[in-house]
Amino acid sequence: MTWSLFLWFFLCPLTLALGNLNAAAAGEQSPAPSFRNDILPILSKAGCNGGGCHGALAGKGGFRLSLFGYDPQADHASITREVLGRRIEPSDPARSLLLLKPTTAVKHKGGKRIDVASEDYQTLVKWIIAGAPGPSAKDATIVGLTVAPTESLAKPGQQLALTVTAKFSDGSERDVTRHTKFTSTDETVASVDGEGRVTVIGPGAGAITAWYSSQIVIARLTAPFAHELPAAVFAEAPRANFIDDLVLEQLQRLNLRPSPSASDATFVRRAFLDTIGRLPTPEETQAFVAEQGEEKFARLADRLLARDEYVDYWTYKWSDLLLVSGTKLRPEPLKAYYGWIREQVAANAPWDEFARGVVTAQGSAVDDGASNFYAIHQDPESMAENVSQAFLSLSINCAKCHNHPLEKWTNDQYYQFANLFARVRAKGWGGDPRNGDGQRTLYVEPAGDLIQPRTGKPQPPAPLDAEPLPMDDPGDRREVLAEWLTAPDNPYFTRAIVNRVWANFMGVGLVEPVDDLRASNPPSNEELMSALADHLIGQRHDLKQLMRLILTSQTYRRSSEPLPENRDDRRHFSRFYPRRLTAEVLSDAISDVTGVRDTYKEIQLSDGSTAKTEFYEEGTRALELFDSAVSSYFLSTFGRNQREITCECERSNQPSLVQVLHLSNGPTINDKLASDKGRVAKLLGDEPPPGELLDRAWLLCLGRPPTDSERGAFEPLLATADRQERRHVTEDLFWSLLTSREFLFQH
């Protein structure tokens, strides 16, 4: 080490200390800017500590900051101590690299981020002159954030100005608008600049998120469509319950005309598919259409919710959520895991009890099926992440390495939450739940903690935004977690399941994506989301009561045919939104119509090979499968949930050329129609008249009789065909129906 370098290491801290003393002496006149509350917000707004700049994992240009300032102590050290202290120059602040670079006085790859004439520049100068004081435990910390106005009604072309105010632990308040990051949740409705100036672009309901120091607030904006609709349209619209009231209120604000009710035949098909995952038989359709009175809709809902197929359908959905898969578990634990979920659905267990059963599970993998959740997720971090995603619809994964860039969760909160699972242990399984005979036992140790890598110490265990538990408490920390999770005042738990159920019936969630309830992703109808959550809490988390409410609403009953005054609506439920049937429902529907079921004899192993299985008897429906490891070309092609991660993104309804080719030429439809044991052979064996055959085909596939034009296209062919030709015509007839959009889509 050279003599000059030695002097620098000795004198630089002294220089900073003298600067602090000078600043303290002048403190009464001009207090030094706070590194935590003044300097870091400047760097964050300028983007210096963003993921594309110095906040990246490896930093940029040899300079590394914590992402969005989540580690003030480390950031202060990087700025004031690294590269021989060249980043700041207390005796001549203008020569500090911290100022030369972002003002482009010297070359800066990030471009100009701060103007020399700006207030931010002057604040940085004052901080350097004051000796660049670091963060202190005595610093006031932010405790709240507000934005004004919180609700706005505006027309396209109008501009609004937002003001953001931060509240601190010392009772002070500060206008932090110029250091806030603004983002529009829907750029087709409104855009926002860096100063909080909002420009309304087009009609709809949107929101602006304001981020400051890991706090997020929302400003909502409504821009009505230009349609001229009389108030009577909404006053006279039919209503069945509060869902309709709240949806119609929003439609009136937006000037969106509600579509009329769908036909009874369309509705009964819709209700069957959404509630039990299967088509109604022709007899069931005809009986509902013939039934009189408004009460028939409630009676249909009650019948569907009591059906055995309801258990199959919703067990399958929750098995997606909890990753029931033969690639992760041995056969007997897999069967026990699926069986436990099925028992809960069959008993209509309240959702809070269901969640508590999973979170606090322990015992044998074979005798206590819910314990297999902890075989799939084997470390405290993955346990925490998947509990949060499954039951709160919150992805906290990003906070594992740094403060969450899109949410308020900090790195410390992540490890507090994960530490709740640090004492979960298993024995008798050799480290891999797919090996051995599956005889694994889950238990909880009375001691043990998860180390926070950044500090080298454990964080006090705590649920998100909750008080920490004593570190030395020997009890099962998951019990406290379960109480917090299912508490009525938990702002996420009930809303998360409400959104999943709503999306199942309506095709679009109140929040999209369905499992993304972060604060910066608000619902399309906040009043409705809150009312549904309150209703479910009042019903003691009885999901059937929530489903019945939706099924009997006029909102659910609306036609999917768009009107000129609601054609552009995608999120406000002025009409029903068509979507393709899910892979399993579509597979079962094809089997129901053709009378030929698929067989499931192999499972896909994690190494890509297959193995024989005897779990599934002849006649098993796709919705009765235990797991997604069952080999099925059709289900894979049509986007079933692979159950690799807890995310709705695992399931795909996107169309593809492979799907088109399979429907056209593949065996799923063609072989079943040609089978001598199938529906076509049995129908023709009875030698029905052409008109009767057409009626039966349309009712089986589409739940309605054929129109005159449809009848005219096929009836002459059937009437003049010989026996062999009639078979070909009938197969082609069914093929055309089974590959039609009307069959493939829920509508």
Protein Blocks (a to p, Z undefined) as FASTA:
>chain_A
ZZklmmmmmmmmmmmmmmmmmmmmmmmmmccddfklmmmmmmmmnommgmklmmpmnlge
hiacdehhlammlmmmmmmmggnhlmpcfklmmlpmklmmmnomaccfklpfbdfkbmkl
mmmmmmmmnopaacdfkbccdfbdcdddfbdcddehiacddddddddfkopacdfklmcc
cddfblklpccdfkopacdfbgcdddddddeehiacddddddddfbdcdfklmmmpccfb
lmlmmmmmmmmmnopacdddddfklmmmmmmmmmnopacdfklmmmmmmpgcjklmmmmm
mmmmmpmklmmmmmmmmmmmnopafklbcfklmmmmmmmmmmmmmnopafklmmmmmmmg
gcjfklmmmlmmmmmpmcfklmmmmmmmmmnopafklmmmmccfkbmbdfklmmmmmmmm
mmgccehklopakgcjhpacddddfbdcdddfknopacddddehiacddfklmbdfklmm
mmmmmpmklcklmmmmmmmmmmmmnopafbdcfklcbfklccfblmlmmmmmmmmmmnoo
paklmmmmmmmpmklmpcfbdcfklmmpcklopaccdddddfklmmmmmmmmnopacddf
bdcdfkopacddfkbcghiafklpfbfkbgcfklmmnopaehlagcfklpccbdcfklmm
mmmmmmklmmmmmpmkbmklmmmmnopafklmmmmmmmmmnopacdfklmmmmmmmmmmp
cfklmmmmmmmmmmmmmmpmklmpcZZ
